[in-house]
Amino acid sequence: MANELTTTQVRIKQERHHAPKVFNVHSRGLKMAKEIDVLARTDLIGAMVHYLDEGGENNLHSHTSSDAFWIVLEGEASFYGEGDAEIATLGPGGTLLIPRGTKYWFKKSSDQQAVVMRVWSDTPNVPDQRVEHAPASDTIRKLVMNGG
């Protein structure tokens, strides 16, 4: 755990949806080791997809407002908590709940690209902030600054 914790406001750039929307999600070629697509957002719930290649792991962090389900669509992803304790390694269809305030990080854990969907719900009237508990990689810093 880092000596100093930093908090960044999570900025998710997308329109709020008020009508049904259909998505198709598949692995794809990446320009960076990790990329994120925001699928949809309402005032209560959102969904995004993380595409992970080698080097696309994130850092130990938590969220102040959002409870999230993580669903592996393709490949394999391993999730870790404090002290790098393994929470779960999931293949296609594997699903994990990460409640708000839980410290975690994840990475792809097979030779194949990992495609992982995050479906979250925010606590009403509580700003969602990403709290960094370890230094973020350049890739993660770029994603957070760009709204991922």
C-alpha positions in Angstrom: 0.0 0.0 0.0 1.3 3.4 -0.9 2.2 5.8 1.9 0.0 8.5 0.4 -3.4 7.9 -1.1 -4.6 10.0 -3.9 -8.2 10.4 -5.0 -9.2 11.3 -8.6 -12.7 12.2 -9.7 -13.9 9.5 -12.1 -14.9 11.3 -15.2 -16.9 9.1 -17.6 -17.4 10.8 -21.0 -20.6 9.7 -22.5 -24.2 10.7 -22.9 -26.8 9.5 -20.4 -29.2 7.1 -22.0 -33.0 7.1 -21.5 -34.0 4.5 -24.1 -33.0 0.9 -24.7 -29.6 0.3 -26.3 -28.1 -2.8 -27.8 -24.4 -3.8 -27.7 -22.1 -6.3 -29.2 -18.8 -6.8 -27.5 -15.8 -8.7 -29.0 -12.0 -8.7 -28.7 -10.2 -6.3 -31.0 -6.8 -4.9 -31.9 -5.6 -2.4 -29.3 -3.5 0.7 -29.7 -2.6 0.6 -26.0 -2.2 -2.4 -23.6 -5.6 -1.5 -22.1 -8.5 0.3 -23.6 -12.0 1.0 -22.3 -15.3 1.5 -24.0 -18.2 3.1 -22.1 -21.3 1.3 -23.3 -24.1 3.2 -21.6 -24.9 5.3 -18.5 -28.1 6.3 -16.8 -28.6 8.2 -13.5 -28.4 4.9 -11.6 -26.3 2.4 -13.6 -23.5 2.2 -16.1 -21.6 -0.4 -18.2 -18.1 -0.4 -19.7 -15.8 -2.9 -21.3 -12.1 -3.3 -20.5 -9.9 -4.8 -23.2 -6.6 -6.1 -21.7 -3.4 -7.2 -23.4 -0.1 -7.8 -21.8 0.8 -4.8 -19.6 -2.8 -3.7 -19.3 -3.1 -4.5 -15.6 -4.3 -1.7 -13.3 -3.2 -0.6 -9.8 -4.7 -1.2 -6.4 -7.6 1.2 -6.1 -11.2 1.5 -4.8 -14.3 3.5 -5.7 -16.2 5.6 -3.2 -19.7 5.3 -4.6 -20.0 2.4 -7.1 -20.8 -1.3 -6.4 -19.8 -3.2 -9.6 -20.2 -6.6 -11.2 -17.2 -7.7 -13.3 -18.0 -10.2 -16.0 -15.4 -11.9 -18.1 -16.6 -12.2 -21.7 -13.4 -13.5 -23.4 -10.1 -14.7 -22.1 -9.2 -14.9 -18.4 -8.8 -12.2 -15.8 -7.4 -12.4 -12.2 -8.5 -10.0 -9.5 -6.4 -9.2 -6.4 -6.9 -7.4 -3.2 -4.6 -5.9 -0.6 -1.2 -7.5 -0.4 -1.8 -9.1 -3.8 -4.1 -11.7 -2.3 -6.0 -13.4 -5.1 -9.7 -12.7 -5.0 -10.6 -14.8 -8.1 -9.4 -15.9 -11.5 -12.3 -16.0 -13.9 -12.9 -17.3 -17.4 -15.7 -16.6 -19.9 -19.0 -16.1 -17.9 -17.2 -15.7 -14.6 -18.6 -12.9 -12.6 -17.4 -11.1 -9.5 -19.0 -8.5 -7.2 -16.7 -5.7 -6.0 -18.6 -3.5 -3.4 -17.7 0.2 -3.1 -14.7 0.8 -0.9 -13.1 -2.6 -1.8 -9.4 -2.3 -2.7 -8.7 -4.3 -5.8 -6.7 -4.6 -9.0 -6.8 -7.0 -12.0 -4.9 -8.2 -15.0 -5.4 -10.6 -17.9 -4.1 -14.1 -16.9 -4.0 -16.1 -20.1 -2.3 -15.7 -23.5 -5.6 -14.4 -25.0 -6.8 -10.8 -24.7 -9.1 -10.4 -21.8 -12.5 -8.7 -22.4 -14.1 -7.8 -19.1 -17.4 -5.9 -18.6 -18.0 -3.7 -15.6 -21.6 -3.0 -14.7 -21.9 -0.6 -11.8 -24.5 1.3 -9.8 -23.7 4.5 -7.9 -24.8 5.4 -4.5 -27.3 8.3 -4.9 -25.9 11.7 -4.0 -22.3 10.4 -3.4 -19.7 11.4 -5.9 -17.8 8.5 -7.4 -14.1 8.9 -6.8 -11.3 6.5 -7.7 -9.0 6.2 -4.7 -5.5 5.2 -5.6 -3.8 2.8 -3.1 -0.7 2.2 -5.2 1.0 4.2 -8.0 -0.9 4.0 -11.3 0.9 3.0 -14.5 1.2 5.5 -17.4 -1.6 3.5 -19.2 -3.9 3.8 -16.2 -3.2 7.6 -15.7 -4.0 8.2 -19.4 -7.2 6.2 -19.2 -8.4 8.0 -16.0 -7.5 11.4 -17.4 -9.4 10.6 -20.7 -12.6 9.5 -18.9 -12.0 5.7 -18.8 
